[in-house]
């Protein structure tokens, strides 16, 4: 997720990105992941909370080699015209 495309999108739209550190045992993080429906507790794990429906986060887990899944999740969260243009310009579609 830490790519120029995703960083630019996050900055442009004033998105607040939070990172939870699990390098040490963190029961509060484990509980939150479980509450979000991520029962396995594996990392990396991402939750995107749409402004219009923050109680229905978009969940992603695993290692990604492309920003495309994140840009698509941002699009699904409600920024379709800007992300579609960004994807079209990047050649990822």
C-alpha positions as CSV (number, residue, x, y, z in Angstrom):
1,X,0.0,0.0,0.0
2,X,3.0,2.3,0.5
3,X,3.3,3.3,-3.2
4,X,3.4,6.7,-4.9
5,X,-0.1,6.1,-6.3
6,X,-1.7,5.3,-3.0
7,X,0.2,8.0,-1.1
8,X,-0.9,10.6,-3.7
9,X,-4.5,9.5,-3.4
10,X,-4.5,9.5,0.4
11,X,-3.0,13.0,0.5
12,X,-5.3,14.4,-2.2
13,X,-8.4,13.2,-0.4
14,X,-7.4,13.9,3.1
15,X,-7.7,10.2,4.1
16,X,-6.5,9.4,7.6
17,X,-4.2,6.3,7.5
18,X,-3.6,4.5,10.7
19,X,-1.1,1.7,11.3
20,X,-1.3,-0.9,14.1
21,X,2.0,-2.4,15.2
22,X,2.0,-6.1,15.9
23,X,5.7,-6.6,16.4
24,X,4.8,-7.2,20.0
25,X,1.7,-9.0,21.3
26,X,-1.2,-6.6,21.0
27,X,-4.5,-8.1,22.3
28,X,-6.4,-4.9,21.5
29,X,-5.3,-5.1,17.8
30,X,-6.3,-8.8,17.7
31,X,-9.7,-8.0,19.1
32,X,-10.3,-5.3,16.6
33,X,-9.2,-7.5,13.7
34,X,-11.6,-10.2,15.0
35,X,-14.5,-7.6,15.3
36,X,-13.8,-6.7,11.7
37,X,-14.3,-10.3,10.7
38,X,-10.6,-11.2,10.2
39,X,-10.6,-14.3,12.3
40,X,-7.2,-15.7,11.4
41,X,-5.3,-12.6,12.7
42,X,-2.7,-12.8,10.0
43,X,-0.9,-9.7,8.8
44,X,-0.8,-7.6,6.8
45,X,-4.5,-6.7,7.1
46,X,-6.2,-3.6,5.8
47,X,-9.5,-2.0,6.6
48,X,-10.9,0.9,4.6
49,X,-13.8,2.7,6.3
50,X,-16.0,4.5,3.7
51,X,-17.2,7.9,4.9
52,X,-20.7,7.1,3.9
53,X,-20.9,3.7,5.7
54,X,-18.1,3.5,8.3
55,X,-19.7,0.4,9.9
56,X,-19.1,-1.6,6.7
57,X,-15.3,-1.5,6.1
58,X,-13.7,-2.9,3.0
59,X,-11.2,-5.5,4.1
60,X,-8.0,-6.6,2.4
61,X,-5.4,-9.0,3.6
62,X,-2.2,-10.5,2.3
63,X,0.8,-9.1,0.5
64,X,0.2,-7.0,-2.6
65,X,2.7,-6.2,-5.4
66,X,0.4,-3.6,-7.0
67,X,-1.5,-0.6,-5.7
68,X,-4.5,-1.7,-7.9
69,X,-6.5,-3.5,-5.1
70,X,-6.2,-0.5,-2.8
71,X,-7.1,2.0,-5.5
72,X,-10.1,-0.2,-6.4
73,X,-11.1,-0.4,-2.7
74,X,-10.8,3.4,-2.5
75,X,-13.0,3.6,-5.6
76,X,-15.6,1.3,-4.0
77,X,-15.5,3.5,-0.9
78,X,-16.8,6.4,-2.9
79,X,-14.0,8.0,-4.9
80,X,-14.8,6.4,-8.3
81,X,-14.2,9.2,-10.8
82,X,-10.8,10.2,-9.5
83,X,-9.6,6.6,-8.9
84,X,-10.8,5.5,-12.3
85,X,-8.8,8.3,-13.9
86,X,-5.8,7.4,-11.9
87,X,-6.0,3.7,-12.8
88,X,-6.5,4.6,-16.5
89,X,-3.4,6.8,-16.4
90,X,-1.3,4.2,-14.7
91,X,-2.1,1.4,-17.1
92,X,-3.3,-0.9,-14.3
93,X,-6.7,-1.6,-15.7
